[in-house]
């Protein structure tokens, strides 16, 4: 079973009352909040590709919209 809770004053407090027996073994998994998932795992794609962004020359004016046409021969949009 999984129970949800939070940390209060350094102790894990379950959100709903649960009748666990005294001394029961439990495992605690820390869930990441949306605020923590921002950008702590390295550079963004834009940062990684910054050296090549905007470097392509002589492309057709509709290349971004019809890239599948120019790359693979798919119908134009």
N, C-alpha and C positions, 0 to 999 in steps of 0.2 A: 504494500500500500504506500501511497505517497501522500504526505501531509504538507501543507503550505504554512509558512511562518515568516518571521523576521527576527532580526537581532535587536535586542533592547538591553542597554546597559551591559553589553558583552555576553548576554545569554540568549540562546535561541528560544523564542516564544512562538508556539503554534497559534495560527489564526483561529482555529476552532478547537473547542475542548475535545481531548482524546483520552480515553482510558488506557494508557499504556502501563504495563506492570512495572513496578519499581525495579531498576537495574536492567531494563530491556536494552539490548544493543541496538543502536541506530546508526545510520549513515547520513551525513549532511552534505548536500551538494549546493554550492554557491551558484545562484543564477545571476547572470549578468543583466543589468538594466539597459534600456535603450540608450541612455546617456553614455554608458561605458562602451557601447558598440560603435562609437563614432569613427575614429581613425587612429587607433593605437596599434595597428598591425602593419605599419609601413606606409610608403608613399601611395598616393592615389594613382589611377591610370593616367590622369592628365600630367601629374608630376613625372611619372615614369616615361611617358612619351613626349615630354616637352621638347626634346631635341629634334623631333621629326614633325611636330605639329606645324602645319602651314608650309611645309617644304615642297609639296608636289607642285609641278609646273605643267602648263599646257593641257590642263584637263578640260573636257567639255563643260559648258556652263551648268548642265543638269547632272553632273557626275554624282553628286551626293544623293539625288533623288532616284537615279537610274543606275546605281552601281551594279546591280545584278545583271542588267542588260549589257553593260560594258565588260563585266568580268565573265559572265556565264552564258550570255545570249538570251536571257529571259526577256519576255515582252516588256516594252517600255511602259512606264506608269503615266 
